């Protein structure tokens, strides 16, 4: 059974760097074809795709946020880490990580999400 | 950037059928996926590749596509079945995954 769990700070100050961790189980990023994506949802708003990483370290980013995002993986810990630089109150959102397979263009299993507030 | 437009809300009586549209440029050339999000929960994939249902998703959920519009159909809507629905595609021109604006289904 594939599961994902997000973790990170609940409150971040503007201009700081946000670091979020996704801990995976039921699959491995050592396995060909496996990937993890990050999606966020501001309060009362729609979903927004942020970033994606595959088993082979192929990385994809939202064009509008690319300059601020970095996605990495730590296979020894079964974790995927997303960092977002220079956060602003508009980055206040629930952040989800999700399982994705290479060659398909949707995510099939989501974590429960973690809520981040950006405020001074 | 690529945009997917959905109606903000759809209302339906219990036992009836809800239809949610998703429109986008040249949508016919893209695979459309649909997610259900109940209040306070993470989204769940209900339709992938235009019309396929993941295992465990009831047959009441179906989808189709014609021209630049995709439609999610929920038959025999259940009382208390309020949720938000999002369509999603991969835009090859930007190599980016795009979600629709979202539709709230209200059960009367």
Interface residues (C-beta under 8 A of the other chain):
Chain A: X37 X39 X45 X46 X47 X48 X49 X52 X60 X62 X63 X64 X96 X104 X105 X106 X107 X108 X109 X110 X111 X112 X113
Chain B: X1 X31 X33 X35 X37 X41 X42 X43 X44 X45 X48 X49 X54 X86 X88 X89 X90 X94 X95 X96 X97 X98 X99 X100 X101 X102
